[in-house]
Amino acid sequence: MLDRDGFRPNVGIILLNQKNQVFWGKRIRTHSWQFPQGGIDRGETPEQAMFRELHEEVGLMPNHVRVVARTRDWLRYEVPDRYIRRDARGHYKGQKQIWYLLQLMGHDWDLNLRATNHPEFDAWRWNEYWVPLDVVVEFKRGVYEMALTELARYLPRQEQRNRYLRSGMRTREGEHAGAGMYRASSLLINPGMELPPGASFDPDPQNSTPAALDELPASISITSGPR
């Protein structure tokens, strides 16, 4: 489904944890990192498409997140001809996207990269809000910068959490609450425990290189639905 200018409607998702770090996913079988995104099907609203993609790509349901904000208008990027099937050239130009800023209200263990039989990511991590754009495929970088800049004003404030950490509350054993939280995070080796903020299933993406041209997924083609 293309508009009159050759752009396919699409949604992008910036998912925050409680520290305002963002979900950063590694495209399956590549060294390219990105936010979740996907096409809007015929008859879907952007919000409906966003919740569908959220479940398909990271396994979350609407009750796991809070919608914080969305971009006011479409953000567009063009896909270079070398990534487009020959029979689609001249018709398909790229993506136009509505971006959503979501806050995770559930837990890290609610995330599931294998929620469907066609996973988009094979690793993920929490990253600081201003992600390293050099590990994003080049033609998407401008849209990422525009989306992050527009939505940054809506980042949830952290005052309430900070006041708690400064309160000096102590555990029954007389330890500072922060020490107790640190000790709890060390239980990560037990199945089902929550990952600490910043945890990664893959090396730091800043030390990775963007995918080579022949490694980019075929889903960029118009027939299989560009992501």
C-alpha positions as CSV (number, residue, x, y, z in Angstrom):
1,M,0.0,0.0,0.0
2,L,1.7,3.1,-1.3
3,D,0.6,6.7,-1.3
4,R,0.5,8.8,-4.4
5,D,4.2,9.8,-3.9
6,G,5.4,6.2,-3.6
7,F,5.8,6.1,0.2
8,R,4.6,3.2,2.3
9,P,2.8,4.1,5.6
10,N,4.8,2.8,8.5
11,V,5.1,3.2,12.3
12,G,8.3,3.5,14.4
13,I,8.5,2.7,18.2
14,I,10.8,4.3,20.8
15,L,10.4,2.1,23.9
16,L,11.6,3.5,27.3
17,N,12.4,1.8,30.5
18,Q,12.0,3.5,33.9
19,K,15.5,5.2,33.5
20,N,14.5,6.7,30.1
21,Q,16.8,4.3,28.3
22,V,15.5,3.0,25.0
23,F,15.1,-0.5,23.6
24,W,17.8,-1.1,21.0
25,G,17.4,-4.1,18.8
26,K,20.0,-5.9,16.6
27,R,18.5,-6.9,13.2
28,I,18.6,-10.6,12.9
29,R,21.8,-12.0,11.3
30,T,23.3,-8.5,10.8
31,H,25.3,-6.0,12.8
32,S,22.7,-3.2,12.2
33,W,20.8,-1.9,15.2
34,Q,17.4,-0.1,15.1
35,F,14.1,0.6,16.8
36,P,11.1,-1.6,16.2
37,Q,9.1,-0.5,13.1
38,G,6.8,-1.9,10.5
39,G,4.2,-1.2,7.9
40,I,0.6,-0.1,8.4
41,D,-1.8,-2.7,6.9
42,R,-4.8,-1.6,4.9
43,G,-7.7,-0.6,7.3
44,E,-5.4,-0.1,10.3
45,T,-4.9,3.1,12.1
46,P,-1.3,4.0,13.0
47,E,-1.9,3.2,16.7
48,Q,-3.4,-0.2,15.8
49,A,-0.3,-0.9,13.6
50,M,2.0,0.2,16.4
51,F,0.5,-2.2,19.0
52,R,0.6,-5.1,16.4
53,E,4.2,-4.4,15.6
54,L,5.0,-4.0,19.3
55,H,3.8,-7.6,19.9
56,E,5.2,-9.1,16.7
57,E,8.7,-7.7,17.2
58,V,9.3,-7.5,21.0
59,G,6.4,-9.6,22.4
60,L,4.7,-6.9,24.4
61,M,0.9,-6.3,24.8
62,P,-0.9,-2.9,25.2
63,N,-1.1,-3.5,29.0
64,H,2.7,-3.6,29.2
65,V,3.2,0.0,28.0
66,R,2.0,3.5,28.3
67,V,1.7,5.8,25.2
68,V,3.6,8.9,26.1
69,A,3.6,10.8,22.8
70,R,3.7,10.5,19.0
71,T,5.1,12.6,16.2
72,R,2.7,15.3,14.9
73,D,3.1,14.4,11.3
74,W,4.7,11.8,8.9
75,L,8.5,11.6,8.8
76,R,9.8,10.3,5.5
77,Y,12.9,8.5,4.3
78,E,13.8,7.4,0.8
79,V,15.3,3.9,0.1
80,P,18.2,3.9,-2.3
81,D,17.5,2.0,-5.6
82,R,20.0,-0.7,-4.8
83,Y,17.8,-1.9,-1.9
84,I,14.6,-2.0,-4.1
85,R,13.6,-4.8,-6.3
86,R,13.9,-3.9,-10.0
87,D,10.2,-4.4,-10.7
88,A,9.3,-1.9,-8.0
89,R,11.7,0.9,-9.0
90,G,9.9,4.0,-10.2
91,H,6.9,3.2,-8.0
92,Y,8.2,2.6,-4.5
93,K,10.4,5.4,-3.0
94,G,10.5,4.7,0.7
95,Q,8.7,5.0,4.0
96,K,6.6,7.6,5.7
97,Q,6.4,7.0,9.5
98,I,4.5,8.0,12.6
99,W,6.7,7.6,15.6
100,Y,5.5,6.6,19.0
101,L,7.2,7.1,22.4
102,L,6.2,4.4,24.8
103,Q,7.1,3.7,28.4
104,L,7.5,0.1,29.6
105,M,5.1,-0.5,32.5
106,G,5.9,-4.2,32.8
107,H,9.3,-5.9,33.3
108,D,12.3,-6.7,31.2
109,W,11.2,-10.4,31.2
110,D,8.0,-9.5,29.4
111,L,10.1,-8.8,26.3
112,N,10.1,-11.7,23.8
113,L,12.0,-11.6,20.5
114,R,10.4,-14.9,19.5
115,A,6.8,-13.9,19.8
116,T,6.3,-14.9,16.1
117,N,7.9,-17.3,13.7
118,H,9.5,-14.4,11.8
119,P,11.6,-12.6,14.4
120,E,13.1,-9.2,13.4
121,F,15.8,-9.1,16.1
122,D,18.2,-11.6,17.6
123,A,19.5,-9.4,20.4
124,W,18.6,-6.3,22.3
125,R,19.8,-4.0,25.0
126,W,18.8,-0.8,26.8
127,N,20.7,2.2,25.4
128,E,20.9,5.9,26.4
129,Y,18.2,7.9,24.7
130,W,20.5,9.5,22.1
131,V,21.4,6.3,20.3
132,P,24.6,5.9,18.2
133,L,23.3,6.6,14.7
134,D,26.5,5.2,13.1
135,V,25.1,1.7,13.6
136,V,21.8,2.5,11.9
137,V,21.6,1.9,8.2
138,E,22.5,5.2,6.6
139,F,19.3,6.1,4.8
140,K,17.3,5.9,8.1
141,R,19.6,8.2,10.2
142,G,17.8,11.4,9.4
143,V,14.4,10.1,10.4
144,Y,15.9,8.7,13.7
145,E,17.4,12.1,14.5
146,M,14.1,13.9,13.7
147,A,12.0,11.5,15.8
148,L,14.3,11.5,18.8
149,T,14.5,15.3,18.7
150,E,10.7,15.9,18.4
151,L,9.9,13.3,21.2
152,A,12.6,14.2,23.6
153,R,10.5,17.0,25.2
154,Y,8.0,14.3,26.4
155,L,10.5,12.2,28.3
156,P,9.0,11.3,31.7
157,R,10.6,13.2,34.6
158,Q,12.6,11.1,37.0
159,E,12.1,13.2,40.2
160,Q,9.9,10.7,42.0
161,R,12.5,7.9,41.6
162,N,15.3,10.2,42.6
163,R,13.5,11.3,45.8
164,Y,13.1,7.7,46.8
165,L,16.8,7.0,46.3
166,R,17.8,10.0,48.4
167,S,15.4,9.1,51.2
168,G,18.0,7.0,53.0
169,M,15.5,4.1,53.6
170,R,17.2,1.0,55.0
171,T,16.4,-2.7,54.9
172,R,15.7,-4.9,57.9
173,E,19.4,-5.8,58.0
174,G,20.3,-2.1,58.3
175,E,21.6,-1.8,54.8
176,H,20.9,1.2,52.5
177,A,18.1,0.5,50.1
178,G,20.4,1.0,47.1
179,A,22.7,-1.8,48.3
180,G,19.7,-4.1,48.5
181,M,18.7,-3.3,45.0
182,Y,22.3,-4.0,43.8
183,R,22.3,-7.3,45.6
184,A,19.0,-8.3,44.0
185,S,20.3,-7.5,40.5
186,S,23.1,-10.1,41.1
187,L,20.4,-12.8,41.0
188,L,20.2,-12.4,37.2
189,I,21.6,-15.9,36.8
190,N,18.3,-17.3,38.1
191,P,15.7,-17.8,35.4
192,G,12.9,-15.2,35.4
193,M,14.8,-12.5,37.2
194,E,14.7,-9.0,35.7
195,L,17.7,-7.8,33.8
196,P,19.4,-4.7,35.3
197,P,19.2,-1.5,33.3
198,G,21.8,-1.5,30.6
199,A,21.9,-5.3,30.3
200,S,22.7,-6.6,26.9
201,F,22.5,-9.9,25.1
202,D,25.0,-8.8,22.6
203,P,28.2,-6.7,22.6
204,D,27.8,-3.0,22.8
205,P,26.5,-1.9,19.4
206,Q,28.9,1.1,19.4
207,N,31.6,-1.5,18.8
208,S,29.7,-3.0,15.9
209,T,29.7,-2.0,12.3
210,P,26.7,-1.4,10.1
211,A,25.5,-4.3,8.0
212,A,27.2,-4.8,4.7
213,L,25.0,-4.2,1.7
214,D,24.6,-7.9,0.9
215,E,23.6,-8.6,4.5
216,L,20.6,-6.3,4.6
217,P,17.4,-8.2,5.0
218,A,15.3,-8.9,2.0
219,S,12.3,-7.5,3.8
220,I,13.4,-4.1,2.5
221,S,12.0,-5.1,-0.9
222,I,8.5,-3.9,-1.8
223,T,7.1,-7.4,-2.3
224,S,7.8,-8.6,1.2
225,G,7.0,-5.2,2.9
226,P,9.9,-2.9,3.7
227,R,10.5,-2.5,7.4
